[in-house]
Amino acid sequence: MENTPATEAPLSAQAPPAAAAQTDAKEERSDYRPGYEIVAERILEFIAESRLEPGDRMPTENDLAQRLDTSRAVVREAVKILSALGRVRAHKGRGLFVADDEGMLITSRWGGFFRPVDLDHVLMLFEFRRVQEVAASSLAATRATPAELRTVEVAMQQCRHGFTHGEVDVFNQGDEDFHMAVAAASHNAFLVSAVRDARRLQRQSSAIGIHDTFSDHTASAVEEHEAIYRAIRDGRPDEAGEATAVHLDRTLEDYRREIQRRLFG
């Protein structure tokens, strides 16, 4: 019976056309992405492929709309996102420019090529984060002051609170505070800067919808944060580094799955 082709199944076992349509609609809504998110990604690709540098003039909104075969209104919303990310700057009366503020200088430092939805780029970014943050957490286990430990603990608890109460923004802020607090506890200004820069690049993926909801890994991430905190608190540098590596590897898998879902469905 399990191998009976669908065409041979009794009509009573088949979903009515209306029900099937409702199911399809739900699936479409779950995969729906606003047009401005997609256009924002394509504008970033345009900047990279055109090798535009900080301060370079970009095409007008009308020109971008024609190039990307979309409306000016959608381009305008995409530009708002990219402006918030520090990738594009709109000067009234002058036009659009590749941003030259702190956010864009960071991108330029790494070659100006980062594409938030390119799986290879995300993989490279996480490899970079892994090196920096494993070192930072290991050093924090031998250098953290009581006040710094408290800051790490508070951020860890905020992540747990955000997840428990379904508050994504609270969790995300706690996550940001946690990783930066661990870096600060390393007492190495170069590591702090590197961790901050890498996370700013990663947020570009998050801001265009890659990681704006809880995932299957979020519950594990809460526990992984605690494992990192406990190893730092107890002065165990090797365990702190290992716990950080596990956490970043699992987070990368989240991004990998989401990007592949978007690319291949």
C-alpha positions as CSV (number, residue, x, y, z in Angstrom):
1,M,0.0,0.0,0.0
2,E,2.9,2.4,0.8
3,N,4.2,2.1,-2.8
4,T,0.8,2.8,-4.4
5,P,1.3,5.7,-6.9
6,A,-0.5,8.8,-6.0
7,T,-2.6,8.6,-9.2
8,E,-4.1,5.3,-8.0
9,A,-5.0,6.6,-4.5
10,P,-8.7,6.9,-3.7
11,L,-10.1,10.4,-4.1
12,S,-11.1,10.5,-0.4
13,A,-7.4,10.2,0.5
14,Q,-6.3,13.1,-1.7
15,A,-6.3,16.7,-0.5
16,P,-9.2,18.7,-2.0
17,P,-8.0,21.3,-4.5
18,A,-8.8,24.2,-2.1
19,A,-6.8,22.5,0.7
20,A,-3.9,21.9,-1.6
21,A,-4.0,25.5,-2.7
22,Q,-3.9,26.7,1.0
23,T,-0.9,24.4,1.7
24,D,0.9,25.8,-1.3
25,A,0.1,29.4,-0.2
26,K,1.5,28.7,3.3
27,E,4.7,27.2,1.8
28,E,5.1,30.3,-0.4
29,R,4.6,32.6,2.6
30,S,7.2,30.7,4.6
31,D,9.8,31.1,1.8
32,Y,8.8,34.7,0.9
33,R,11.5,37.3,0.9
34,P,10.8,41.1,0.4
35,G,12.0,42.3,-3.0
36,Y,14.2,45.0,-1.4
37,E,16.2,42.3,0.4
38,I,17.0,40.6,-2.9
39,V,17.8,43.9,-4.6
40,A,20.1,44.9,-1.7
41,E,22.1,41.7,-2.3
42,R,22.3,42.4,-6.0
43,I,23.5,46.0,-5.3
44,L,26.3,44.6,-3.1
45,E,27.2,42.2,-6.0
46,F,27.2,45.1,-8.4
47,I,29.6,47.1,-6.1
48,A,32.0,44.1,-5.8
49,E,31.9,43.1,-9.5
50,S,32.4,46.8,-10.6
51,R,35.3,47.0,-8.2
52,L,33.9,50.2,-6.7
53,E,36.0,51.7,-3.9
54,P,34.9,53.8,-0.9
55,G,33.8,57.2,-2.1
56,D,33.1,56.1,-5.7
57,R,29.9,57.4,-7.2
58,M,27.2,54.8,-7.9
59,P,24.5,54.8,-10.5
60,T,21.3,56.7,-9.6
61,E,18.3,54.9,-8.2
62,N,16.6,55.1,-11.6
63,D,19.7,53.6,-13.3
64,L,19.9,50.8,-10.6
65,A,16.2,50.1,-11.1
66,Q,16.8,49.6,-14.9
67,R,19.9,47.5,-14.4
68,L,18.2,45.3,-11.9
69,D,14.9,45.2,-13.7
70,T,12.9,46.4,-10.7
71,S,11.1,49.6,-9.5
72,R,12.7,52.7,-8.1
73,A,10.7,52.3,-4.9
74,V,12.2,48.8,-4.3
75,V,15.7,50.2,-5.0
76,R,15.1,53.0,-2.5
77,E,14.2,50.5,0.2
78,A,17.3,48.5,-0.6
79,V,19.4,51.6,-0.4
80,K,18.0,52.3,3.1
81,I,19.2,48.9,4.3
82,L,22.6,49.3,2.7
83,S,22.9,52.8,4.2
84,A,22.2,51.3,7.7
85,L,24.9,48.7,7.1
86,G,27.5,51.4,6.2
87,R,27.8,50.1,2.6
88,V,26.1,52.9,0.7
89,R,25.8,56.7,1.4
90,A,23.1,58.8,-0.1
91,H,24.0,62.5,-0.4
92,K,21.0,64.8,-1.1
93,G,21.4,66.5,-4.4
94,R,24.6,64.6,-5.2
95,G,23.5,61.0,-5.6
96,L,24.6,57.6,-4.2
97,F,28.2,56.7,-3.2
98,V,30.0,53.7,-1.9
99,A,30.2,54.6,1.8
100,D,33.6,55.7,3.2
101,D,32.6,55.6,6.8
102,E,33.8,53.2,9.4
103,G,31.7,50.3,8.2
104,M,32.9,50.6,4.7
105,L,36.5,51.1,5.7
106,I,36.3,47.7,7.4
107,T,35.1,46.1,4.2
108,S,37.8,47.9,2.2
109,R,40.4,46.5,4.7
110,W,39.4,43.0,3.8
111,G,39.5,43.7,0.0
112,G,36.0,45.2,-0.5
113,F,34.7,42.0,-1.9
114,F,32.5,40.5,0.9
115,R,29.1,39.3,-0.4
116,P,26.7,38.5,2.5
117,V,24.9,35.6,0.6
118,D,27.9,34.1,-1.1
119,L,28.5,30.8,0.7
120,D,32.3,30.8,0.0
121,H,32.6,34.3,1.5
122,V,30.6,33.4,4.6
123,L,32.8,30.3,5.0
124,M,36.0,32.4,4.8
125,L,34.6,34.9,7.2
126,F,33.8,32.1,9.8
127,E,37.3,30.7,9.3
128,F,38.7,34.1,10.1
129,R,36.3,34.5,13.1
130,R,37.3,31.0,14.4
131,V,41.0,31.9,14.5
132,Q,40.4,35.2,16.2
133,E,37.8,34.1,18.7
134,V,39.4,30.9,19.8
135,A,42.5,32.9,20.6
136,A,40.5,35.6,22.4
137,S,38.6,33.1,24.6
138,S,41.8,31.2,25.5
139,L,43.5,34.4,26.6
140,A,40.3,35.6,28.4
141,A,40.5,32.4,30.5
142,T,43.8,33.6,31.9
143,R,43.3,37.4,31.9
144,A,39.6,38.2,32.6
145,T,39.0,40.4,35.6
146,P,35.9,39.8,37.9
147,A,34.1,42.8,36.2
148,E,34.8,41.4,32.7
149,L,33.6,38.0,33.8
150,R,30.4,39.5,35.0
151,T,29.9,41.3,31.7
152,V,30.3,38.0,29.8
153,E,27.9,36.3,32.2
154,V,25.2,39.0,31.9
155,A,25.4,38.8,28.1
156,M,25.1,35.0,28.3
157,Q,22.0,35.3,30.5
158,Q,20.5,37.9,28.0
159,C,20.8,35.4,25.2
160,R,19.1,32.7,27.3
161,H,16.3,35.2,28.2
162,G,15.8,36.2,24.6
163,F,15.5,32.6,23.4
164,T,13.3,31.5,26.3
165,H,10.8,34.3,25.6
166,G,11.0,34.3,21.9
167,E,12.6,37.7,21.6
168,V,15.0,37.5,18.6
169,D,16.3,41.1,19.0
170,V,17.1,40.5,22.7
171,F,19.0,37.3,21.8
172,N,20.9,38.9,19.0
173,Q,22.0,41.8,21.2
174,G,23.1,39.4,23.9
175,D,25.0,37.4,21.3
176,E,26.8,40.5,20.1
177,D,27.6,41.6,23.7
178,F,28.8,38.1,24.6
179,H,31.3,37.8,21.8
180,M,32.6,41.3,22.2
181,A,32.9,40.9,26.0
182,V,35.0,37.8,25.6
183,A,37.2,39.6,23.1
184,A,37.6,42.5,25.5
185,A,38.6,40.1,28.3
186,S,41.5,38.9,26.2
187,H,43.2,42.3,26.9
188,N,44.4,42.3,23.3
189,A,43.3,45.4,21.4
190,F,44.2,43.8,18.0
191,L,41.9,40.8,18.7
192,V,39.1,43.1,19.9
193,S,39.4,45.0,16.6
194,A,39.5,41.9,14.5
195,V,36.5,40.3,16.2
196,R,34.5,43.5,15.9
197,D,35.3,43.9,12.2
198,A,34.4,40.3,11.4
199,R,31.1,40.5,13.3
200,R,30.2,43.7,11.4
201,L,30.7,41.9,8.2
202,Q,28.6,39.0,9.4
203,R,25.8,41.4,10.4
204,Q,25.4,42.3,6.8
205,S,24.2,38.8,6.2
206,S,21.9,39.1,9.1
207,A,20.5,42.5,8.1
208,I,19.3,41.2,4.7
209,G,17.4,38.3,6.3
210,I,19.9,35.4,6.6
211,H,19.6,35.1,10.3
212,D,16.6,37.1,11.5
213,T,14.7,34.2,13.2
214,F,15.6,31.5,15.7
215,S,17.1,28.4,14.1
216,D,17.4,24.8,15.1
217,H,20.8,25.7,16.6
218,T,19.7,28.6,18.8
219,A,19.0,26.4,21.8
220,S,22.4,24.8,21.4
221,A,24.0,28.2,21.0
222,V,22.6,29.2,24.5
223,E,24.3,26.2,26.0
224,E,27.5,26.7,24.0
225,H,27.7,30.3,25.3
226,E,27.5,29.0,28.9
227,A,30.2,26.4,28.2
228,I,32.5,29.1,26.9
229,Y,31.7,31.3,29.9
230,R,32.3,28.5,32.5
231,A,35.7,27.6,30.9
232,I,36.8,31.3,31.0
233,R,35.5,31.7,34.6
234,D,37.3,28.6,35.8
235,G,40.6,29.6,34.1
236,R,40.7,26.7,31.5
237,P,42.1,28.2,28.3
238,D,42.2,25.0,26.2
239,E,38.5,24.2,27.1
240,A,37.5,27.8,26.4
241,G,39.1,27.7,22.9
242,E,37.6,24.3,22.1
243,A,34.1,25.4,23.2
244,T,34.4,28.5,21.1
245,A,35.4,26.4,18.0
246,V,32.4,24.2,18.5
247,H,30.1,27.1,18.8
248,L,31.4,28.9,15.7
249,D,31.4,25.7,13.6
250,R,27.7,25.1,14.5
251,T,26.8,28.7,13.8
252,L,28.4,28.4,10.3
253,E,26.3,25.4,9.6
254,D,23.2,27.5,10.3
255,Y,24.3,30.0,7.7
256,R,25.3,27.3,5.2
257,R,21.9,25.7,5.4
258,E,20.0,29.0,5.0
259,I,22.1,30.1,2.0
260,Q,21.7,26.8,0.3
261,R,18.0,26.8,0.9
262,R,17.8,30.2,-0.7
263,L,19.9,29.1,-3.7
264,F,18.4,25.7,-4.3
265,G,15.1,25.7,-2.4
